[in-house]
């Protein structure tokens, strides 16, 4: 008995029997509780904190210095008493002693020229200068700064269901984005000696406190973005009097900061279904030269947002249009300097409008009153209701297709961030993929609805194959903290977007996926979801067990590489000698000849039995393929034992094919098989990934057809991200690649500039 069991065990191992890839995620996911249910929804005792801000800031356009003071009202909706409060000081990554600079990896080979060396010695002190933290009555409050985090030490704990208000006064030097980079800062235009400010992370902000990890006070190192609570904002922004300001929220004092003509155009735009100029290029260029003196204060209010950002410049052209979303009217707007034209005037606001309508269809109705796109060089960054986007034409107004699609893509992506994470408010500091990956997926859907066959950079399965076949030491699981990810773009943007596309198109189908995805968005709008909430909701709302998918795509670095190893062809034996003996004869004659037999025909002149016929007996003389009367009699007797149904099946001429597959890449996947028949007709066979549930390394499947097959091909629609297509076909098929012997060099012009040269040449 023991020996039998051992043999069975060895057999299971040899066939690769395992349940690891299809094991449930119970051990990896947190235990459901009163705050978050097993189905992925907020629990009956779910809570979240609230942080309200009243802020006043001033930008000094001469020194590029921002000063501000704020009153924060923090409401503790948790069941816990809080002994202290944590605030984020994100600008401190520009502090001279910032960890971000110290931990940066460097090699001497990175210093390729004198400019690279100069950057090493470039010093910019951009950290927050906290001047005071006081109670609303003016009493000093105890606080401590730990790099990018500030702790306020409360004199007595903040009890559940109670609030505290306090004031913070600060300033910092705004960073030159062209010199030091950054998500916000200023750009200086040397030709007209003007500045364009895109300002964010400009005020001390409350950290998230939740049921998952208490205070989210993980240090900001530059890559992992932001975890923020919702609240209401009242922000006053003082800037030069000829500046135009765009910001999170609605403008409260348009009568005092806009001219009568601008107000008239603005009101017209609220009813327009195409962009209306509020500030024209001609007006913006005039202000660039005149540069009025004095200051103006713009006031904005925003309800139930997690952050606030703004942009300010006298260079701004401003256009707007109305968009109907979910029974309400949203104002889509763009702010851009003349350097952005002609691209921005033609496309930006239309892209904003298209994005909020398309995202609303797939996620939740856009809830805010405005959606803004601001043009600034080399940037793509998102905040509630406003985002900063690149995409700048050449000085002569021409642009390449890459520039155009780059601009389209970044606007759709950054406006889309209003939904992830500004509304569906995940923790970016921990899980970049929850905002970037989900957003990139819906960006792909939006791009495809903007232009047919839009050349999206990310989304389709085949586009991630190069990354997934790469060296595993340089690939991270998607479920990796933001700061520790290898290949950030592929890992946090591309692979999650691809995974969702595969779920939608191949695993679940569009109807099931779209319903479950929208359910996740509805459940967690204006809340703080975790990966477990997403995973559980997608399964709970679809009745599809996806634990194997999350495990493979999100927790591992396996890749899809399925090989079609072998195909065996079978036909049913009819037992009819009139059919079977000719079939056997034909098969015998079609066999390849052994090389020794072929050579023996020439080297052996006569065999012994050819010289002596007496050697041959009955077996040497008989013809096994000859049909005799006994064959026919036996067949007639055999038929009498069969039912009509059995006889029909035997004579149906069904074609049986046994296909064997190997899972080389380790990531289990559905098998999509294109079958081509002798008459060149085709059929698609779809086998769910559960075929690998017991034997995850090698499986086989028998397919039955009415016609002969001439070829099988795996993943014909490139929907599984298979990293090696050369082992996907039977008979084997290798795709050719065109190799260039002569490389043509670009002469440094875009196609529009080349067209201008052509037009000049044709006129000559």
N, C-alpha and C positions, 0 to 999 in steps of 0.2 A: 504494500500500500504506500509506504513512504517513497519507494522508488518511482511509482507511478506519479505521485504528486510532484516529485523533483523534476521528472521529465516534462510534465505539464508546465511547471514554472519556467524551465529553460526555454521551452517553445514560446511562451508568452514573451520572454525577454528578447528572443531572437527576432520576433516579429515586431518589436518595438512597442509592446503593449504599455500604455501609460495613461493616467488620468490627469497629469499635471496641467496640460494645456486647457483642459475642459473643467478643471476644478473651480468651484465657486469662489468668489472673492471675499468670502466671509472673514477670513483672517486679515485681509489687507484693508478692508473698509471699517470705519468706526462703527461701534454698536449703535443702532437706532435708539432714540430716547425721546423725551418729552419736547425737545427742541427741534429734532429732525427725524422724520419718520422713516420706516423701512421702505416705503414707496418713493422716497425722494422728495417729499413735500415738507414745508415748514410744519413743525409740531404744534400741539395745542398750547404749549408754553413758550413758543418761539419769541424772542425779543431782539431788539436792536437799539443802540444808543442814538441820541440826536445831538447834533452840534450846530448851533445857530451863530452867525457872524454878523457883526456890524463893523465894517472896515472903511478906513479913509487912507488913501495912499497918494503920494505926489511923486512925479517923475521930474527930475532936473535934467532938462535937455542939453545943458552945457556940460555937466559933470557925469551924466549917465548914472545918477544915484537915485535909488528908490527909498523913500522914507514912509513909514506907516504906523498906524496904531489901530488896534482892533479890540472889540469887546466880544468875548466868546461866552455864550450861554450853553452849558453842557448839561444834558438831562440823562440821569442814570435810570434806564428802564430795566436793568438787569435785577436779578434777585440778590445780588452781591453788594456788600458795602465796599467802597473804594477808598483806600488810604491815600492814594496819590493819583495823578492824572499824567498821561503821556502825550506829548505833542511832537510832531515831525518838523525837523529843521533841514529840509532837503537842500537848501542852498549851501549848506555846510560841506557838501562835496567839493566846493570851490575854496574851502578854507586851505590855508597854506600847509596845514598839517593833516590834511584829509587822508583817510585810509585808502580812498579810491586811487590816489596817486602812488601811495607806498606799495600797494599790493599788485600794481600793474606789471604784467610779465614783460620783460625786455631782453633783447639780444643785441649784440653789437651789429649784427646784420640788418637790424631795423634802421640804423642810422646810415642812410644811403647818400645823403648830401648835407651841406652846411645848414640847410633849413631844418632838417630833422634834429640836428644838434642844438640849434637855437631854441627849438620848441622845448627841449629838455631843461633849458635855463629860463624859460618864460615863467614869470611869477605873476599870478593874478589872485588878489585877495578878495574873494567874492562871498565869503561866509556871512551868515546873519550876525548882526551886532545887536544883541538884545539890551536895550537901555533900561527897561523896567517891566516888571510884572506885578500888578497890584490888584487888590479887590476893587469892586466898583465904588467903594467909599474912599479909596486912595491908600489903603494900608498895603505895605510891601508884603509880598508872598515869597516864601522860601522856594527856591528852585535849584535844579542841578542840570548841567548840560553834559551829555555823553555823546560826543561826536554829532551825529545827525538826529539825536533824540534829546528831548527836554522833559524832565520830570518836575511837576509841581507838587511840592510836599504839602498836603492839606493839614490844617491845624486840627481838623476833626474829620472823620470819614464822611464821604458822600453816601448817604443811605439810599436804598432802593426807592424808586418813584420820587426822587427829589432832584433839584437842579442847583447849579452854582454858576455865577457869572464872574468874570475876571477880565482884566485888561492887559494887553501886551503892547509895548512900544519898541520899534526896531527900525533898522535901516540896513542896506547892503549896496554894494557896487554891482550894477547890472553887467552881465558878461557880454563880451563881444563874441557872438556865435561864430564869426568867421575866423577868430583866433583860437578860441578855446572850446568851441562846440557847445552842445547843450540842447535841451528840449525847449528852452526859452532864452531870451536875451535880446540883443539888438543887432541890426545890420546897418552899417554906415555906407551911404551912397556918395562916393567921393566926387562925382561929377557935379552934383547939385548941392553937396554938403548938407545932406539931410539924413535923419535917422528913421528907422522903422522898428518899432518895439513890439515883440511878441512875448508877453509876460505871463508866466505861470510859476507855480511853487514859490510864490512871492511873499507868502505870509505863513507864520507858524500855524500848523493845522493839527487838529485832533487825530490821534490814532484810533483805530477800531478796537473796541472791547467787545468780545462775543463769547458764545458758549463753546467755541472750538478750541481756542488757545488763550483765552483771557485777553491781555493787551497784545496787539500785533505791533510790537516795537522792534522788529528786526531792522538792523541798521541798513541805511540806504547806501549802496555802493555804486549806483549809477545805472545798473541794468534792470534789476527787479523794480518795477514801477510802484504803484501806490495802492494802499488799502485805506479807505476813507469812509467815515460815517455820513449819512444824509443829514441835511439841515436846510435852513432858510438863510439867504444872504441879502444884505443891504450894503452895497459897496459904492463909495464915492471915489472917483478917479480924477485927480487934478493934473492937467497937462497943458502945454502951450495952447493958447487960445485958437490957433488955426489948425489944430490937430482934429482928426476924425477918430473916434473911438468905437470899436466893436467889442462886445463883451458877453459873457454868460448872462442870461436873463433879459429882462425888458428895460429899455430906456425909460426913465421916469421923468426927466426934465428936458424933453426935446424942445420945448418952447424957448429955453434959455441957451441951448448949445447949438441949435440948428437955425439956419436962416429961414425966412418965410417960404422961399422957393424950395428949399430942401424938404421942409415939412410937407409942402404940397405934393412933391414927388413921392415922398415916403408914404403918404396916405393913398396915393394912386397905386403904388406897388402892392399894397395890402389887398387889392382887388384884381391884380393883373395875373394872367396865366403864363406870362413870359417876362424876362427881366426888364425892369425899369431903372434908369439911371437916377440915383439920388444925388451923387456927386460925379460929375463928368470928368473925363481925362483932361479936358481943357481947363477946368476949374482947379483940378489937382496940380497941374503943371504951373498954373499962375501962383498958387500958394507956395510951391517949391522955391520960387524966386523971391516972393515978397517977404515971407517970414515975419508974420505979425508978432508984436510983443504982447506980454500979458499972459494970463492964465485963465483956464476955464475948468469947471468941475462937472464931470458927467456922473450921473447917478443911475445905478442899475439895481434891480431887485430880481432874485431868483428863488423859487419855492421848490423845496424837496430835491436838492441837488447835492452831489457829493464833493464838489470842488468849484472853483471859480478861476477864470483866466480872461485876459483881455489883450487887445492889440491897439496900438496908437501910432499915428503918423500924419503929417501934413501931406504926404504923398498919396494918400489913399483915394482911389476911385471906389465908388460904392454903388452896387446895384442890388435889387431885391425883386422877389416875386412871391405870390401866394401859392400854397400847395394845400389841397384838400386831403386830409388824412383822418380816417376814423370819425367823420362827422364834425371835425374842427378844422380851422384854417391855421396853417403854420407859415411863417415868413422865412423863406430861404434867401440867404444874403451872401454876398461876397465882398471882400475888401482887398484891394490889390494896387500896387504901384504901376506906373506906365510900363515898367520893365516886364510886367507879366503879359502885356498885350502883344499880339492879338488873341492869344490862347484864352486868357482868363475872361475877357469880356464875352467871348463866344461860348464858352463851355461851363465855367465854374458853377454859376448859380443853377443852371439846368442840371448839372450833375448832383448838386445838393438836393434838389427837388426829387430827382429820380431815385436817389439813394434812400431818402427817408420813406418814400412810398413803397419801394421794393422791400426794404428791411421790415417795414410795418406788416407787410403781407406774411413774411416768414417768421416773425418774432412777436412783437407787441405793437400796438398803435403808438406812434411817436407822441409822447405826452407833453412836450415842451412847446412854448410859443414861437421860438426861433431856432434856426439851424444855420450856422455861419461857417464859411470857408475863407481863410486869410492866406494870402500869398506871401511867402518868405523863402529865400533861397536855402536849399539843402536841408529842408526840414519836413518832417511829417509827424505831427503830435496832436493828441486829442484831449479835449476837456468837455464838460457839459455844455452843449449848445454851440461850441466854437472849436475850431481846429486850425492848425497852422500847416500849410502844405507847400511843397516845392513844385517844380515844373516851370522853368523859365526859358523862353525862346532866346535865339541869338539877338544881338543888338540890331540886326537888320530886319527883325521881325519874322525870319524864317525859323523853322524848327524841324527836327527829325521826327520820324514816326515813333522812335523810342521816347523822345521827349513828350510827345502828345500822349501816348499810352501811359507813360510814367505819371504824367499829371492826372489823367483820368483815374488811374488806379489808386493814386495816393489820396485823392479827394474822396473817392468812394470808400476807401478803407478808413480814413480818419473820420469822416462823417458817420460811417457805420459804427465807430467806437462809441457813439452816443448810446447804442444799445448794449454793447459789451465793451467796457464794464460800467458805463455811466448809469445805466438803468438796471441791468442784470449785473449786480455789483460784486463781482468776484474779487479775490485777493490777488492782485498782480504781483505783489512782493514774493509770494510763495509759488503761484501757479501761473506763469506767463501764458500757457496754452489756453487757459480758460477765457481769456479775453482776446489774445492775438489769434489763436487757432480757430475759435468759434467765429470770430469776426472775419477772418480770411475766408472761411467757408461761405458765409453769406455774401461776402464781397464777390466771390466767384459767381454766385447765382445772380447777383446784381449786374455784374459786368456782362454776363450772357444775355440779360434782358436789355442792356444798353445798345449793344451792337452784335448782330449775328456773327458767330464764329470769332468773337472777341479773343485776342491772344492772351488769355489770362496767364500770369506767371505761376500761380499755384492753384491747386484744386484737383485737376484731372489725375487719376491714379498713376499713369505712366510717367508723370513729371517728377515723382519722388523716387523713382527706381534707382537713379544714379546715387542718390544719397544713401538709400537703404542697402545698397550692395557694397558700400564703402567699408573701410577698416573699422571694426567694432570698437577699437580703443579710442576712436575719435567720434563715437556716436553715443548719445545719452538716451535713456528711456524718456518718453514724454513726461512721465511723472518724476521729474527732477526739478529741484529748486532752481529758480531763475538764474541765480548767480553761478550755478555749477554746470550749466548746459554747455556742451560742445555744439558747434554749428548752430548758433542761436536761431537764425532764420529758418533753416530746414526743420529744426526740432520743434520750435514753438509756434511757427506759422504754417509751414508747408505740410508736415506730417499729420498734425491734427486735422487740418482742412481736408487732406486727402482721405483720412480715416472716415470723416463724416460723409464725404462724397461716396465712398465705398459702401457705407451703411445705407445711404439713401438710394443708391442706384442698384446695388448688388445684393446686400444682405437682407434689408428690411423691405425695400420698395418705397417709392415716393410717398404713397398715401400714409402708410404706417409711420414712416420716419417724420414726415412733415407734421403730423398730428402730435407725436411725442415731443418733437423739438419745440413746437409752439407751446405745448403744455409746460415744458421746463421753463421757457421764457415767461409765461404768464404766472407760474407759481412763484418765481424768484425775482420778478421785477420789483425794484426798490428794496431789495433784500440782499443778504450776503450768502450766496451759494458756495458749496465746496464741490470738489470732484465727485465725491460720493453721491451728492444730491443730483448731479447730472447723470451719472451712470445709472442710478436707481430709477430716476424718472423715465429715462429712455426705455428701460425694460418694463417698468410698471404700466406705462401708457400704451405699450405695443404688444405685450405678451410674447416677446421675443427674448430668449435667454442670450444675453450678450456678454456674459462674464468671460467667456473664452476670447471674445474680441477685445475687450478692455485689457485683459491680461497680456495678450500678444502685442497689440498695437501701442498700448500706453505704458505697460510695465516692463517690456522687454526691448531688446535691440534686434530681435529676429527679423528676418526679411522673408518676403514671399519668393520662393523659387521652387516651383513644382515641375518635375520632369515627367514627361510621358515616356516611360522606359520601354514598354513592350506592348505590342498588339498581337493577339492570337485570333484567328478567324475560324469559326466552326459553322457547319451546316448540319441539320438533323439528318440522320440516317433513315431513309424511307423504307428500307428493307426490300424495296422493289428491285429485282435484279436487272430489269430493263434500264434502270437509272443508275444504280450503284456500281455495277460492274464496268460500264463505260467510264464512269467518273473515276474509278480506281485506276483504270488503264491510262486515262489521260493524265492523271496525277503522277503515275509511275514514269510516263514518258517525259514529263515536264521537269523531273528532278535534274539537278546539276550533276554533271559527270565528274567522278573522282579522277584526279589527274593521273593516277597510276593506271586506271582502266583505259584512259585515252591513249596513253603511251604504249600500253600492252598490245593494242591493236596493230601497231607497227612492229614492235619488237618480238612478239610471239607469232611466228608464221602459222603454226597449227598446234592446237591443244591435243592432248591425248584422246579425248572423247571424239574429237573431230576425225582423228585417224582411225579410231576403233568404235564404230557406232554401237557395238554390242555393250559398251559401258553404260549407255543411257537406259534408265528404267522408266517406269510410269511417271514418276515425279519430274523427271527431266523433260518428258515429252508433253505433259498435260498443259493446257492453256487455262489458267485460273480465271481469265476474264471472259471465257466462253459461257454463254447462257444456254442451259439445257432444260429439258422438260421437267426434271426434278426441281430445279430452281423455281420454275413457275408454279408447280404444284405446292411447294412449301410456302410460297408467298401467298397463294390463295387460302391456304389453311391459316396462315398468320392473320390475314385480314379479318377472318371470321371471328377472331378473338377480340377485335378492337371495336370500340364504339364509333359511330359516325363522326363524332367530335374529335376523337383521337386520330382517326384516319385523315381527317381534314387538316389537323395540325401537322402530321407527318409530311403531308404533301403541300404544305403552305410555302415552301421554299424560303422560310425565314433565315435570315443571316445573323449569326451570333458572333459578337466580338468581345473578347476579354481584354480590357485595358488595365495596365499596371502603372501606378503613379508613385513617385518618390517625393517626399517633402524634404528637399535639400536645404532650403533656407530656414526652416524651423517654424515659420509663422503659418499656422493653419489657415486655410482659405477655402471658399467655395471653388468647385471645379466647373468652369464654363467651357464647354466643348463644342466646337463647330465641326459638324460632320458633312463631308462632301461625298456624294454618291456618283455612280458611274454615268448617270445622265446629267451630271453637273448641278443637280439640285442640292440644296443644303438644308440642314436642320441644326438648331441650337439645343443642346442638352445642358440643364443647370442642376448641379448637385450641391446641396448645402454643405457648409463646412463641417457639419456634424459627422460626415463620412469618416473623419479622422478621429472620432471620439474615443476609440479603443486602440487603434494602431496609428499613432501619429507620424510614423516615419515612412510607411509604405502601405498602400491600399490598392485594391483592385475592384473593378466594376464590369459587369456583363451588360452590354447593350444589344438590343434585338431590333432588326430592321427588316423591311420587305425587299430592300435593294442592296446590292453590293456597295461597299464603301471603298473609295479610292484614297481618302485622307481624313485624318483627325487633327484638330488644332486646338490647343488650349489658349484661353484668354484672348479670343479673337477681337474683342472690343477694347482691349487694354484697360480693363476695369479693376484688376486686382493688384496692380503695382508689382507684377512679376519682374524680377530683376534679371532674368536670363531667358530671352525668348527663343534662343537657339535650340533649347531642349523641349520645346512645346509642341512639336509637330511629328506626325507619322504619315508618310515617310519623312525622314529628317529634312528640314529646310533651313538654310542659313541665309539671312538677309545680307545682300551686298552693301558696301559703303563706298561712295565715290571718293577716291584718294586724289588729292591735288598735288601734282608735281610742281606747278608754278603758282605761288601765292601772290595774289594781287594786293597791292597796298592801297589803303585809302589815302586820298589827297587832302583829307581834313575838311570836307564840306558835307552838309546834309543834302538830301535829295531835292529839297526846295531850292537850295542855292545852285545845285547842278542844273535844274530846270531853267533858272535865270540865265546861266551861262549859255545853255542851248538856245534860248530865245534870242540872245545877243548874236550868237553865231549864225542863226537862221536869217537874221536881218542884214547880215553883211553880204 
